[in-house]
C-alpha cells in the first residue's frame, strides 16, 4: 500500500515532537504530585504554574482564570453546568441558549440539565451554519443565564461571529461560553477581543496530547464545581493534575499560536485545491459550510447517491484517512445533526465527507486524493444505481 494520507485533523492531530520532549521529564524522573511539599512535588507545582501562566498569556487572561481539565468535553460540561447551577441557586433563572450545531458535549449537557428543570433554547442556523446575532437577541429572556455558541464548527468548519454574539449577550446581562476546541490551532484566542466569559480548549486538536483540556473562566463568573474531592484548581476542579499533559498542552498551544500564520497559509493552499478539484471533478458535489468564514483546514462535502460509510471504507483501503463528521459520533446511523440544522436533506447528508488537512500533508497527497476520489464516488454511485 502507498503511504497513509491522513486527512482527519479535526478528529485529532499527531503529537508534535517538541511537545513530547517537553512532557518526557514529567513522565519519568519528575513524577511528583504537585500537591506534595517535598522537592519532587515542588518541581511538579512549578511546572504546573508555568504552564498556567503560558496558557493565560496566549489567551490574554490571568493565570487565576485558567482551569485545567481532562478534555474539551469536560471543559464544556463544567462551563455549562457550573454556571447554570450556580446562577440558578442564586435565583437568577433557569434558561440556557445553545446553537443547534453544537458539539454533543454541549447539546447533551443541555439535555441533561433539562431533566433538572432547566429550559434550553436551541438556536437555528442559516444554510451556511451561521448563528445570526439578531436571532440570539430574540431568544434571550429575562431568565436567561448563559449562551453557549461554538467558535468554529467541528464538522463543516463555519466560524461564528463570536464577538458580536458576546456583545448581544452582555447587553442583556447574560454570560457567553464558546467551545473553541476546533479553533485552538487556527484562530486568535484573545478572550478580551472575543468578549467571551468562558472558553473551552482541547490539546489534541493542536498537536498536543490527548486527555487534557482547558476552561477559561473570566474572573467574577459564578461557577459550581462538578468534581468534588481535593482543592486542586483553586477548588474548582478536584483531581490530581495531569502534569505531563498540562505541560504538553501549554507548549502545544504556544507553538500553535506562534506558528498560526504559516500553518494557516499551508492549510489554505491544500484545502482550496481540494475544494476546487472536487467541485470540478465530481458531478453534483456540494460544499458544506460557509465559503469564506470557515476554518483554513476544513473541506466538507456531500455527494448525493453515495453512502458515506461505504465511501470512508473505500478511502481507507486506499490509505486515505477521512471522516463523515464528528469523530465522537462515528457509528451513528442518523444523518448529521449539523447538516440537518443547515437544511441539508437526509438523502444528501448520507453522503457526507469531511477532509481536514494538517501540517504533514503535501500537495502531492492532495493530488492523489483528487485522482482517486472521483473514481471511487463514480463506482459507489454505480452500485447504488
C-alpha positions in Angstrom: 0.0 0.0 0.0 1.1 3.6 -0.7 1.8 6.0 2.2 -1.1 6.8 4.5 -2.7 10.1 3.8 -4.1 11.5 7.0 -7.0 13.9 6.3 -8.8 13.8 9.7 -7.1 16.5 11.7 -10.4 17.7 13.0 -10.7 14.4 14.9 -7.2 14.5 16.3 -3.7 15.6 15.4 -0.3 13.8 15.8 1.8 14.8 18.8 4.4 17.4 18.0 7.9 16.0 18.8 8.7 19.3 20.6 5.6 18.8 22.8 6.7 15.2 23.6 10.2 16.4 24.5 8.7 18.9 27.0 6.5 16.3 28.5 9.0 13.5 28.9 10.7 14.7 32.2 7.2 14.6 33.9 6.5 11.1 32.6 9.8 9.9 34.1 12.0 11.5 36.8 9.9 14.5 37.7 6.9 12.4 38.6 5.9 14.2 41.8 2.4 15.1 42.9 2.1 18.9 42.7 0.2 18.9 46.0 3.2 17.4 47.8 5.6 19.7 49.7 8.8 17.8 49.0 11.2 18.6 46.2 9.6 16.4 43.5 6.2 17.9 44.4 7.6 21.4 44.2 9.1 20.7 40.8 5.7 19.5 39.6 4.0 22.5 41.1 6.4 24.9 39.4 5.7 23.2 36.0 2.0 23.5 36.6 2.3 27.2 37.5 4.5 27.9 34.4 2.0 26.1 32.1 -0.9 28.0 33.6 1.0 31.3 33.0 1.8 30.3 29.4 -1.8 29.4 28.6 -3.1 32.6 30.2 -0.6 34.7 28.1 -1.9 33.1 24.9 -5.5 33.8 25.9 -4.8 37.3 27.1 -6.1 36.2 30.5 -4.8 35.9 34.1 -3.5 32.6 35.4 -6.2 32.5 38.0 -8.8 32.4 35.2 -7.4 29.1 33.8 -8.7 25.7 34.8 -7.1 22.5 33.5 -9.5 19.6 32.7 -9.3 16.2 31.2 -10.7 17.2 27.8 -12.7 19.7 25.8 -15.8 17.7 26.7 -15.2 18.1 30.4 -14.5 21.8 29.9 -17.8 22.2 28.1 -19.7 20.3 30.9 -18.0 22.3 33.6 -18.8 25.6 31.9 -22.4 25.0 31.2 -23.4 23.0 34.3 -21.2 25.1 36.5 -22.6 28.4 35.5 -26.2 27.3 35.1 -26.3 25.7 38.5 -24.5 28.5 40.3 -26.8 31.1 38.9 -29.9 29.0 39.4 -29.1 28.6 43.1 -28.9 32.4 43.3 -32.5 32.6 41.9 -31.3 34.2 38.7 -33.3 32.0 36.3 -33.2 28.6 34.6 -32.9 29.3 30.8 -29.9 28.4 28.6 -29.3 29.1 24.9 -27.1 26.9 22.6 -26.9 26.6 18.9 -28.4 23.7 17.0 -25.0 22.8 15.6 -23.0 22.5 18.8 -20.8 19.5 19.6 -22.7 16.8 21.5 -20.6 17.8 24.6 -22.8 20.9 24.7 -26.0 19.6 23.3 -26.1 16.6 25.6 -25.2 18.7 28.6 -28.3 20.8 27.7 -30.4 17.7 27.5 -29.1 16.6 30.9 -29.9 19.9 32.5 -33.5 19.8 31.1 -34.0 16.7 33.3 -33.5 19.0 36.4 -35.9 21.8 35.4 -33.7 24.0 33.2 -35.1 25.2 29.8 -32.9 25.1 26.8 -33.4 27.0 23.5 -31.5 25.6 20.5 -30.9 28.4 18.1 -31.4 27.8 14.3 -28.6 28.5 11.9 -28.7 29.5 8.2 -27.7 27.3 5.3 -24.0 28.0 5.9 -24.2 27.1 9.6 -24.0 30.6 10.9 -25.8 31.9 14.0 -27.1 35.4 13.4 -26.8 37.9 16.3 -30.4 39.1 15.8 -31.6 35.5 16.2 -29.8 35.3 19.5 -31.2 38.7 20.6 -34.7 37.5 20.0 -34.1 34.3 22.0 -32.8 35.9 25.2 -35.3 36.1 28.0 -35.3 37.8 31.5 -34.4 34.4 33.0 -31.6 33.5 30.5 -28.4 32.6 32.4 -25.9 31.5 29.7 -25.4 31.4 26.0 -23.1 28.7 24.5 -22.1 29.1 20.9 -19.1 27.3 19.4 -16.3 29.4 17.9 -15.9 27.1 14.8 -17.9 24.1 13.8 -16.2 20.7 14.1 -17.9 19.3 11.1 -18.4 21.9 8.4 -15.8 24.4 9.7 -18.0 27.5 9.8 -16.6 30.3 12.0 -19.2 32.1 14.2 -19.2 35.9 14.8 -18.4 35.3 18.5 -17.5 38.9 19.4 -20.9 40.1 18.0 -22.8 37.3 19.8 -21.0 38.1 23.1 -21.9 41.8 22.7 -25.6 40.8 22.3 -25.4 38.5 25.4 -23.7 41.1 27.5 -26.2 43.8 26.5 -28.8 41.6 28.3 -26.5 40.8 31.3 -26.0 37.2 30.1 -22.7 35.3 30.1 -21.4 33.7 26.9 -19.4 30.5 26.7 -17.7 29.3 23.5 -16.5 25.8 22.6 -13.2 26.8 20.9 -11.9 23.2 20.6 -11.7 23.3 16.8 -10.4 26.9 16.7 -7.4 26.3 19.0 -4.8 25.9 16.4 -6.2 28.2 13.7 -7.8 31.3 15.2 -7.0 34.0 17.7 -7.9 33.1 21.2 -7.7 36.5 22.7 -10.6 36.4 25.2 -10.7 40.2 25.5 -11.1 40.7 21.8 -13.7 37.9 21.6 -15.5 39.2 24.6 -16.3 35.7 26.0 -16.8 34.8 29.6 -15.8 31.1 29.3 -13.8 29.3 26.6 -13.0 25.6 26.2 -10.0 24.0 24.5 -8.6 20.5 24.0 -4.8 19.9 23.4 -5.1 17.0 21.0 -6.7 19.3 18.4 -3.5 21.4 18.0 -0.7 18.8 18.1 -0.8 18.3 21.9 -1.5 15.2 24.0 -4.9 13.6 24.4 -6.6 13.6 27.8 -6.1 17.3 28.7 -8.1 20.4 28.2 -8.6 24.0 29.4 -11.5 26.0 30.6 -11.0 29.8 30.8 -13.4 31.4 33.2 -13.5 35.2 33.4 -12.9 36.5 36.9 -16.2 37.0 38.7 -18.2 34.5 36.7 -20.0 32.2 39.2 -19.1 28.5 38.7 -20.2 25.5 40.7 -17.6 22.7 40.7 -18.7 19.4 39.1 -16.0 17.2 40.6 -15.6 17.0 44.3 -12.6 16.0 46.4 -9.3 17.9 46.9 -8.8 21.6 46.5 -7.0 21.4 43.1 -7.5 24.2 40.5 -8.4 26.7 43.2 -11.3 24.4 44.4 -13.0 24.4 41.0 -11.9 21.0 39.7 -10.9 18.3 42.2 -8.4 15.7 41.0 -4.6 15.3 40.9 -3.4 17.3 38.0 -2.0 15.6 34.9 1.3 17.5 35.0 2.9 16.0 31.9 -0.3 16.5 29.9 -0.7 20.1 31.1 2.9 20.9 30.2 2.3 19.4 26.8 -0.9 21.4 26.3 0.9 24.7 27.2 3.8 24.1 24.8 1.4 22.9 22.0 -0.8 26.0 22.4 2.1 28.4 22.4 3.6 26.8 19.3 0.2 26.8 17.6 -0.3 30.5 18.1 3.2 31.4 17.3 3.2 29.4 14.0 -0.5 30.1 13.2 0.0 32.4 10.2 2.3 30.0 8.4 0.3 27.0 9.4 -3.0 28.5 8.1 -1.3 29.6 4.8 -0.1 26.0 4.3 -3.6 24.5 5.1 -5.4 27.1 2.9 -3.4 26.1 -0.1 -4.2 22.5 0.3 -7.8 23.0 1.3 -8.6 25.3 -1.6 -7.0 22.8 -4.0 -9.2 20.0 -2.6 -12.4 22.1 -2.8 -11.7 23.4 -6.3 -10.6 19.9 -7.6 -13.6 18.0 -6.2 -16.2 20.6 -7.2 -14.7 20.4 -10.7 -14.3 16.6 -11.0 -17.3 15.2 -9.1 -20.7 15.9 -10.7 -23.2 17.1 -8.0 -20.6 17.6 -5.3 -21.9 20.0 -2.6 -19.6 22.1 -0.4 -21.0 22.5 3.1 -20.3 25.4 5.4 -19.6 29.0 4.8 -17.5 29.6 1.6 -15.1 32.1 3.3 -15.9 32.1 7.1 -14.5 28.6 7.5 -11.5 27.0 9.2 -8.5 27.1 6.9 -8.1 23.3 7.0 -11.7 22.2 6.6 -13.3 20.9 3.4 -16.7 19.3 3.9 -18.8 17.8 1.1 -21.9 15.9 0.4 -22.1 13.5 -2.6 -25.6 12.6 -3.4 -26.2 9.0 -4.3 -23.3 7.8 -2.2 -23.3 6.1 1.2 -20.9 8.0 3.4 -19.8 4.9 5.4 -19.0 2.9 2.2 -17.0 5.9 0.9 -14.9 6.0 4.1 -14.2 2.3 3.8 -13.1 2.6 0.2 -10.9 5.6 1.0 -9.3 3.6 3.9 -8.5 0.8 1.6 -6.5 3.3 -0.5 -4.7 4.6 2.6 -6.7 7.8 2.9 -8.0 8.6 6.5 -11.1 10.8 6.5 -14.4 11.0 8.3 -18.0 11.8 7.7 -18.3 14.3 10.5 -17.6 14.4 14.3 -15.3 11.5 15.4 -17.4 11.4 18.6 -20.5 10.3 16.7 -18.9 7.8 14.3 -21.1 4.7 14.1 -24.3 6.7 14.4 -26.8 5.7 11.8 -28.8 9.0 11.7 -27.6 11.9 9.5 -25.5 14.6 11.0 -27.5 17.0 13.3 -25.3 19.8 11.9 -26.3 19.2 8.3 -29.9 18.7 9.3 -29.9 22.1 11.1 -28.4 23.7 7.9 -31.3 22.3 5.9 -29.4 19.6 4.0 -31.9 16.8 3.1 -31.3 13.5 4.8 -30.7 11.6 1.5 -28.0 14.1 0.6 -26.5 14.2 4.1 -25.9 10.5 4.0 -23.1 11.1 1.5 -21.1 13.4 3.8 -17.3 13.5 3.7 -15.0 15.7 5.9 -11.5 16.2 4.8 -9.3 18.2 7.2 -5.7 18.9 6.3 -2.7 19.5 8.6 1.0 20.1 9.0 2.3 16.9 7.4 0.1 17.0 4.3 1.7 17.8 0.9 0.4 19.0 -2.5 1.3 15.6 -3.9 -1.0 13.9 -1.4 -3.9 16.2 -2.3 -3.4 15.4 -6.0 -3.5 11.7 -5.2 -6.8 12.2 -3.4 -8.2 14.2 -6.3 -7.1 11.4 -8.7 -8.8 8.6 -6.6 -11.9 10.1 -5.0 -13.9 10.9 -8.2 -13.5 7.3 -9.4 -14.5 5.9 -6.0 -17.6 8.1 -6.0 -18.5 7.1 -9.5 -18.1 3.4 -8.6 -20.3 3.7 -5.5 -23.0 5.6 -7.4 -22.9 2.9 -10.0 -23.5 0.2 -7.3 -26.3 2.3 -5.8 -28.0 2.6 -9.1 
